[in-house]
C-alpha cells in the first residue's frame, strides 16, 4: 500500500498537529494528485490529514466531512486499517461535538478492523 503519494499524505498527517495550515497545503496537493491517478489509499490519508487539521482549527463540520470522505476512500482502497484510523479520528470529532453515542458506534466499527496494539 505504500506509494510515494501515501508517504506524502502521511507527512501531511504528521504535520496536522503542529502546523495545521501546512498540513492543509500538503494534503490538498496530495489529494488532487491521488484523485487523478485513483490512488485511493493516498486520498484516504490526505482526507484524514485535512480532517485532523480542521479539528485543530475547531471546524468540526469540515473535519467530519473530510473524515467521512477518508472512510469512503479507504473502503475503495480495500485498506481496512486506513478505514479504522479514519473512523477513530471521526469518533474524536464526534465526541468533541458532544455526540458520544455516534462516536462510540464509530469506535465499534473501527475496532473490528484494527489488529494488534
N, C-alpha and C positions, 0 to 999 in steps of 0.2 A: 504494500500500500504506500510505501514511501516514494514520493516523487519529489522533484525539485520544488514544485508548487506546494505540495503538502509541507515540506520543510519551511518554505517561506510563510505559509499560513501559520505554522506553529510558532515561528518567530514573532509574527504579529500577535498571536495569542499570549505569548510570554510578555510582550511589552504592554498589554492591556492594563495590567495592574499599576505599572509605574508611569506610563505615558499613554493614556487613552487616545489622544489625538494622533500620535504616531501609529498606534495600533490601527486606528480607523483608516489612515492613509495606506498603510501596508496591506491591510486586509481587503480594502476596496480594490486595490490593484490586482491582488491575487484572485479575488472573486471574479472580476471581469475576465481575466485570462482563463480561469478554471471553467467558466461557463462556455467560452468559445471552444475549448478542446474537450469539454464534457468530462473533466476530472472532478467527479462528484465528491471524492474524499477531500480534496483541497477546498472545494466550495463549502463543504461542511465545516471544516476547521476555520475557514475565513469568516463564515457567518457566526460561528461561536465567538471568535475574536471580536467581531462587531457587536455582538450581544453583550459580552463582558465589558467592553468599552462603554457601551450605553448604560450598563448598570453603574459603572463608576461615575458617569455623567448624570446619574439619578433620573434617567429617562426609561422607566420600566416598560412602558408601552413599546418603545422602539426595541428595547432589549428582548422582550418576549417575541416580537415579530421576527427578529434575526434568529433567535434560538429555535423557534418553530421551523424556520427555513433550514437551519442547520440539521435538524432532525430529519426533515424530508430528504435533504442531500445525502445524509448519512445512510438512510434507508436505500436510496438509489445506488449508493456505492457498495452496498452489501457489507458494511462495516459496523457490526453491532456495537463494538466498543466505542466508536465515534458517536453513535446514536446515544448510547448510555451517558457519555460525558456531556453531550449537549442537553440531555434530559436533566442531569444533575444541576447544570448551570441554570436551566429553565426553572427548576424547582426552587433554587435560591432566589431567583427574581420573583417568583410567585409568592414565596414566603415573605419576601420584603414588602410585597404589596398587601400582605395580610391574608392571602389565600392559602391557608395551611392545608386544607383538605385537598386542593388541587396539587399543591406541592408534594404532598405525601403520595398521591397517585403517580406522579411523575417519578418519584424515587422508587416506588414499587416496580414500575415498568423498567427503570434503569437497572435495578438490581438483577433482573432476570438475564441481562446481557453482560454484566460485569463478572470478571473472573479474578481470583487471587485477592491480594490485599488491596 
